[in-house]
Amino acid sequence: MANEYLTPSKIIMGEGALNQSKESLQKLGKKALIVTDDMMIKLGNIDLVQEVLDDAEIEYVIYSEINSEPCDYMIEKGAVIYQEEACDFLIALGGGSPIDSMKAIGTVVSAGGSINDYIGKIIMDDLPAMCAIPTTAGTGSEATQFTIINNTKENIKMLLKGPTLMASLAIIDPIFTMTAPPSVTAATGLDALCHAVEAYTSVKAFPMTDTVAKSAVARIFENLYVCYEDGENMEARTQMAIAALEAGIAFNNSSVTIIHGMSRPIGALYHIAHGLSNAMLLDKCLRFAVEGCPDRFCDLAKCIGVYKEGMNTEEGAGEFIKAVSELCRKLKIQTLEEYGVDKGDFYANIDKMANDAIASGSPANTRRNPTKEDIVQLYKALF
């Protein structure tokens, strides 16, 4: 069977990437809507982008009302501003939320209606040119055909998909990740780890996705904790930026599995940042999924150096899961209870969350295909 392998049209990557992007930005259009958040303004990251745009004589309007859980009404407001200001392309600066929001705004300005109209549809409309500038090493949204937006009418996280949601240009400059605090570094880095592990263990995996997924896992284990302890380590930050891109390319083509499927409903109901809700699920979900492909989990143990000669496949797979759990411990990942989620309220919502998880389609990509009851029990095990 043939496989399709999608990547952004152009990637400019490495220290100084932003300053080397002027010509590429000029080719995208004459006036940009910059989709970002307040933190990018407070940290001064927006100033770096403005300097490059000013030097390239590109006009721009800044829309900074995106938060960590972008919602339908934020998208609709951004689309109105884009049209009123006669913009002709989009730039996203930030983590996955501004990048996902940029894609959704592009969809609305091109195809009309509300972003909520696109649930369950493959987006094929021609979107404006889009430039993604990630400031975290984790979401991989700069490399994917997906966007996740909260539907406030139905209280769900929508996973929207389409090849035209791919960025025209991805500018990956590790200088932007230097401002991420340890907690954000940890959560986004573990999001990238989820992408890579899920892509490698997905039923849709194929040799090209395997290559980038395994490379990402190895880089993350070598560099994430270094970044967490020393945020100014440029080499480690650069390696994590590469890993996040690799993981994004991997899951863009072979998809995610049970972790992301179960994580989105938690984020929608309890407004927990996406990377953190993934991290909360990692141990329990991997222990469930490993029975479907212990050989692949054993491969990952070899990637990170925890497989020892003489181990059988199941033992090697177990060592990988132990290493993931230990990394989460070192990164001080909170439990739901520590985050402040009420157990009674959580249990009351489990049936809805399980239904929403299954409806997303992601759990079905797991090589041990979970039933609704399996997902219910995994949710219960989080307390």
C-alpha positions as CSV (number, residue, x, y, z in Angstrom):
1,M,0.0,0.0,0.0
2,A,1.3,3.5,-0.9
3,N,1.6,6.1,1.9
4,E,1.3,9.9,1.6
5,Y,4.0,11.9,3.4
6,L,3.2,15.6,4.0
7,T,5.5,18.3,5.3
8,P,5.4,22.1,5.3
9,S,6.2,23.7,2.0
10,K,9.4,25.3,3.4
11,I,11.2,25.0,6.7
12,I,13.9,27.5,7.9
13,M,15.5,26.1,11.0
14,G,18.2,26.9,13.4
15,E,19.6,29.8,15.4
16,G,19.0,33.0,13.4
17,A,16.3,31.4,11.3
18,L,13.9,34.4,11.8
19,N,16.5,36.9,10.4
20,Q,17.1,34.7,7.4
21,S,13.4,34.6,6.5
22,K,12.8,38.0,5.1
23,E,12.7,37.0,1.4
24,S,10.5,34.0,2.2
25,L,8.1,36.2,4.2
26,Q,7.9,38.8,1.3
27,K,6.7,36.0,-1.0
28,L,3.7,35.2,1.2
29,G,2.0,38.6,0.9
30,K,2.0,42.3,1.7
31,K,0.0,42.5,4.9
32,A,-0.1,39.9,7.7
33,L,-2.4,39.2,10.5
34,I,-0.1,38.1,13.4
35,V,-1.9,35.7,15.6
36,T,-0.4,35.5,19.0
37,D,-1.0,35.8,22.7
38,D,-0.3,38.4,25.5
39,M,2.8,36.5,26.7
40,M,4.6,36.9,23.4
41,I,4.1,40.7,23.8
42,K,5.2,40.7,27.5
43,L,8.3,38.6,26.7
44,G,9.3,40.8,23.8
45,N,9.1,38.0,21.2
46,I,6.7,40.0,19.1
47,D,9.3,42.8,18.8
48,L,11.7,40.4,17.1
49,V,9.1,39.6,14.5
50,Q,8.1,43.2,14.0
51,E,11.7,44.2,13.4
52,V,12.0,41.6,10.6
53,L,8.6,42.6,9.0
54,D,9.5,46.3,9.2
55,D,12.8,45.6,7.5
56,A,11.1,43.6,4.8
57,E,8.5,46.4,4.4
58,I,5.6,44.1,5.2
59,E,2.6,45.6,6.9
60,Y,0.9,43.8,9.8
61,V,-1.8,43.8,12.3
62,I,-1.4,42.1,15.7
63,Y,-4.2,39.9,17.1
64,S,-3.1,38.8,20.6
65,E,-6.3,37.5,22.2
66,I,-5.5,33.8,21.9
67,N,-5.1,31.8,25.1
68,S,-3.9,28.3,25.9
69,E,-7.3,26.8,25.0
70,P,-8.3,28.6,21.8
71,C,-12.1,28.8,21.3
72,D,-14.5,29.3,18.4
73,Y,-15.3,32.9,19.3
74,M,-11.6,33.8,19.3
75,I,-11.3,32.4,15.7
76,E,-14.4,34.3,14.5
77,K,-13.0,37.6,15.9
78,G,-9.6,37.0,14.3
79,A,-11.3,36.3,10.9
80,V,-13.3,39.6,11.2
81,I,-10.1,41.5,11.9
82,Y,-8.3,39.8,9.0
83,Q,-11.0,40.8,6.6
84,E,-11.6,44.3,7.9
85,E,-7.8,45.1,7.8
86,A,-7.5,43.7,4.3
87,C,-4.7,41.3,5.3
88,D,-3.5,38.8,2.7
89,F,-1.6,36.3,4.7
90,L,-1.2,35.0,8.3
91,I,1.7,34.6,10.8
92,A,1.4,32.7,14.0
93,L,3.8,33.4,16.9
94,G,3.6,31.2,20.0
95,G,3.0,27.7,21.0
96,G,0.4,25.3,19.5
97,S,-2.5,27.5,20.4
98,P,-1.7,30.5,18.2
99,I,-0.6,28.2,15.4
100,D,-3.8,26.2,15.6
101,S,-5.8,29.4,15.7
102,M,-4.0,30.8,12.6
103,K,-5.1,27.7,10.7
104,A,-8.7,28.0,11.9
105,I,-8.8,31.7,11.1
106,G,-7.5,30.9,7.6
107,T,-10.2,28.4,7.2
108,V,-13.0,30.8,8.2
109,V,-11.7,33.7,6.0
110,S,-11.5,31.3,3.0
111,A,-14.5,29.0,3.4
112,G,-16.8,31.2,5.5
113,G,-19.2,30.3,8.3
114,S,-18.1,29.4,11.8
115,I,-15.2,27.1,12.6
116,N,-17.7,24.9,14.3
117,D,-19.2,24.1,10.9
118,Y,-16.1,22.0,10.0
119,I,-16.4,19.2,12.6
120,G,-15.9,15.9,10.8
121,K,-15.0,17.5,7.5
122,I,-11.7,17.4,5.6
123,I,-10.7,21.0,4.9
124,M,-9.7,21.3,1.2
125,D,-10.3,25.0,0.6
126,D,-7.4,27.2,-0.6
127,L,-6.3,29.1,2.5
128,P,-4.2,32.2,2.7
129,A,-0.5,31.7,2.9
130,M,0.5,30.9,6.5
131,C,3.7,31.2,8.4
132,A,4.2,29.4,11.7
133,I,6.8,30.6,14.2
134,P,6.8,28.2,17.2
135,T,8.1,29.4,20.5
136,T,7.8,26.1,22.3
137,A,9.4,22.7,21.4
138,G,6.4,20.5,21.6
139,T,3.2,20.8,19.8
140,G,4.6,20.3,16.3
141,S,1.6,22.2,14.9
142,E,4.0,24.0,12.5
143,A,4.4,20.7,10.7
144,T,0.9,19.3,10.7
145,Q,-2.4,19.3,8.8
146,F,-4.4,19.4,12.1
147,T,-5.8,22.1,14.4
148,I,-7.6,21.7,17.7
149,I,-10.2,24.3,18.7
150,N,-12.7,24.4,21.5
151,N,-16.3,24.3,20.4
152,T,-18.0,26.3,23.3
153,K,-21.5,25.3,22.0
154,E,-21.0,21.6,22.6
155,N,-18.2,21.8,25.2
156,I,-15.8,19.7,23.1
157,K,-12.4,20.0,21.6
158,M,-12.7,19.7,17.8
159,L,-9.9,18.0,15.9
160,L,-10.0,19.5,12.4
161,K,-7.9,18.2,9.5
162,G,-7.0,19.0,5.9
163,P,-3.9,19.2,3.8
164,T,-4.5,22.9,3.2
165,L,-4.0,23.5,7.0
166,M,-0.3,22.9,6.4
167,A,1.9,26.0,7.0
168,S,3.4,27.5,3.8
169,L,6.5,28.4,5.8
170,A,7.7,27.2,9.2
171,I,10.4,29.3,10.9
172,I,11.9,27.3,13.7
173,D,14.4,29.5,15.7
174,P,15.4,28.0,19.1
175,I,16.0,31.5,20.4
176,F,12.2,31.8,21.0
177,T,12.1,28.7,23.2
178,M,14.7,30.2,25.6
179,T,11.9,32.2,27.3
180,A,9.7,29.2,28.1
181,P,9.6,28.5,31.9
182,P,10.5,25.0,33.2
183,S,6.8,24.0,33.6
184,V,6.0,24.9,29.9
185,T,9.3,23.3,28.7
186,A,8.3,20.1,30.5
187,A,4.7,19.9,29.3
188,T,5.4,20.8,25.7
189,G,8.4,18.5,25.6
190,L,6.3,15.6,26.8
191,D,3.6,16.5,24.2
192,A,6.3,16.0,21.6
193,L,7.2,12.7,23.2
194,C,3.6,11.6,23.0
195,H,3.5,12.6,19.3
196,A,6.6,10.5,18.6
197,V,5.6,7.4,20.6
198,E,2.1,7.4,19.4
199,A,3.2,7.9,15.8
200,Y,5.6,5.0,16.1
201,T,3.1,2.7,17.7
202,S,0.1,3.7,15.5
203,V,-1.5,1.2,13.1
204,K,-0.8,3.9,10.4
205,A,3.0,3.9,11.0
206,F,5.2,3.3,8.0
207,P,9.0,3.4,7.5
208,M,9.4,7.1,6.9
209,T,7.3,8.0,10.0
210,D,9.2,5.4,11.9
211,T,12.5,7.1,11.1
212,V,11.6,10.6,12.3
213,A,9.6,9.2,15.3
214,K,12.5,7.2,16.7
215,S,14.9,10.1,16.1
216,A,12.5,12.4,18.0
217,V,12.3,10.0,21.0
218,A,16.1,9.8,21.3
219,R,16.5,13.5,21.1
220,I,13.8,14.2,23.7
221,F,15.4,11.8,26.2
222,E,18.8,13.3,25.7
223,N,17.7,16.9,25.9
224,L,14.4,17.6,27.6
225,Y,15.6,17.4,31.1
226,V,18.6,19.4,30.3
227,C,16.3,22.2,29.0
228,Y,14.2,21.9,32.1
229,E,17.2,22.3,34.4
230,D,19.0,24.9,32.2
231,G,16.7,26.9,30.0
232,E,19.6,28.8,28.5
233,N,21.3,25.8,27.0
234,M,21.1,26.7,23.4
235,E,22.3,23.3,22.1
236,A,19.7,21.4,24.1
237,R,17.0,23.9,23.1
238,T,18.0,23.5,19.4
239,Q,17.9,19.7,19.7
240,M,14.4,19.9,21.3
241,A,13.2,22.2,18.5
242,I,14.4,19.5,16.0
243,A,12.7,16.8,18.0
244,A,9.4,18.6,18.1
245,L,9.5,19.1,14.4
246,E,10.4,15.5,13.8
247,A,7.6,14.3,16.1
248,G,5.1,16.7,14.3
249,I,6.0,15.3,10.9
250,A,5.7,11.8,12.3
251,F,2.2,12.1,13.7
252,N,1.1,14.3,10.8
253,N,1.5,11.3,8.6
254,S,0.8,8.3,10.9
255,S,-1.5,10.0,13.4
256,V,-1.8,9.8,17.2
257,T,-3.5,7.2,19.3
258,I,-5.1,6.7,22.7
259,I,-3.2,9.4,24.7
260,H,-4.4,12.3,22.5
261,G,-7.8,10.8,22.1
262,M,-8.3,10.8,25.9
263,S,-6.5,14.0,26.5
264,R,-8.6,16.3,24.5
265,P,-11.8,15.8,26.5
266,I,-9.9,16.5,29.7
267,G,-8.6,19.7,28.3
268,A,-12.0,20.8,27.0
269,L,-13.8,20.2,30.4
270,Y,-11.1,21.2,32.8
271,H,-9.0,23.7,30.8
272,I,-5.8,21.9,31.4
273,A,-3.1,22.8,28.9
274,H,-2.8,20.2,26.2
275,G,0.7,19.1,26.9
276,L,0.0,18.6,30.6
277,S,-3.1,16.6,30.1
278,N,-1.2,14.3,27.7
279,A,1.6,13.9,30.3
280,M,-0.9,13.0,33.0
281,L,-2.1,10.1,30.8
282,L,1.3,8.9,29.6
283,D,2.0,6.1,32.1
284,K,-1.5,4.6,32.2
285,C,-2.0,4.7,28.5
286,L,1.3,3.3,27.5
287,R,0.8,0.4,30.0
288,F,-2.4,-0.3,28.2
289,A,-1.1,0.1,24.6
290,V,2.1,-1.9,25.0
291,E,0.2,-5.2,24.8
292,G,-0.7,-4.4,21.2
293,C,2.9,-4.0,20.0
294,P,5.6,-4.9,22.6
295,D,8.1,-5.2,19.8
296,R,7.7,-1.5,18.9
297,F,8.0,-0.4,22.5
298,C,11.1,-2.5,22.8
299,D,12.5,-0.7,19.7
300,L,12.1,2.6,21.6
301,A,13.9,1.2,24.6
302,K,16.8,0.5,22.3
303,C,16.6,4.1,21.0
304,I,17.1,5.6,24.5
305,G,19.6,3.0,25.7
306,V,17.6,1.3,28.4
307,Y,17.4,-2.1,26.6
308,K,20.0,-4.5,28.0
309,E,21.4,-7.5,26.2
310,G,19.5,-10.6,27.1
311,M,16.1,-8.9,27.7
312,N,13.1,-10.4,25.9
313,T,10.8,-8.1,24.0
314,E,8.3,-7.6,26.9
315,E,11.1,-6.8,29.3
316,G,12.6,-4.2,26.9
317,A,9.1,-2.7,26.4
318,G,8.6,-2.4,30.1
319,E,12.0,-0.6,30.5
320,F,10.9,2.0,28.0
321,I,7.7,2.7,29.9
322,K,9.6,2.9,33.2
323,A,11.9,5.4,31.6
324,V,9.0,7.5,30.5
325,S,7.4,7.5,34.0
326,E,10.8,8.4,35.5
327,L,11.1,11.3,33.1
328,C,7.6,12.6,34.1
329,R,8.6,12.3,37.8
330,K,11.8,14.3,37.2
331,L,9.8,17.0,35.3
332,K,7.4,17.2,38.3
333,I,4.2,16.5,36.2
334,Q,1.1,17.1,38.3
335,T,-1.7,14.6,38.8
336,L,-5.3,15.6,38.2
337,E,-5.8,15.9,42.0
338,E,-2.7,18.0,42.4
339,Y,-3.9,20.3,39.6
340,G,-7.2,20.8,41.5
341,V,-9.7,18.7,39.6
342,D,-12.4,17.3,41.8
343,K,-12.6,13.5,41.8
344,G,-16.4,13.4,42.0
345,D,-16.9,15.9,39.2
346,F,-14.3,14.1,37.1
347,Y,-16.0,10.7,37.6
348,A,-19.4,12.3,36.7
349,N,-18.0,13.3,33.3
350,I,-16.2,10.1,32.5
351,D,-19.0,8.7,30.3
352,K,-19.0,11.9,28.2
353,M,-15.2,12.0,28.0
354,A,-15.1,8.4,26.9
355,N,-17.6,9.0,24.1
356,D,-15.8,12.1,23.0
357,A,-12.5,10.3,23.0
358,I,-13.8,7.5,20.8
359,A,-15.6,9.9,18.5
360,S,-12.3,11.7,17.8
361,G,-11.0,8.5,16.0
362,S,-7.6,8.7,17.7
363,P,-7.9,5.7,20.1
364,A,-8.8,3.4,17.1
365,N,-5.2,4.0,15.8
366,T,-3.8,2.1,18.9
367,R,-2.6,-1.4,18.0
368,R,-4.4,-2.6,21.1
369,N,-7.8,-1.1,20.1
370,P,-9.6,0.1,23.2
371,T,-13.2,-0.4,23.9
372,K,-15.3,2.3,25.6
373,E,-15.0,0.4,28.9
374,D,-11.2,0.3,28.6
375,I,-11.2,4.1,28.2
376,V,-13.6,4.5,31.2
377,Q,-11.3,2.4,33.4
378,L,-8.2,4.3,32.3
379,Y,-9.9,7.6,33.2
380,K,-10.8,6.2,36.6
381,A,-7.2,5.1,37.1
382,L,-6.1,8.7,37.0
383,F,-7.3,9.2,40.6
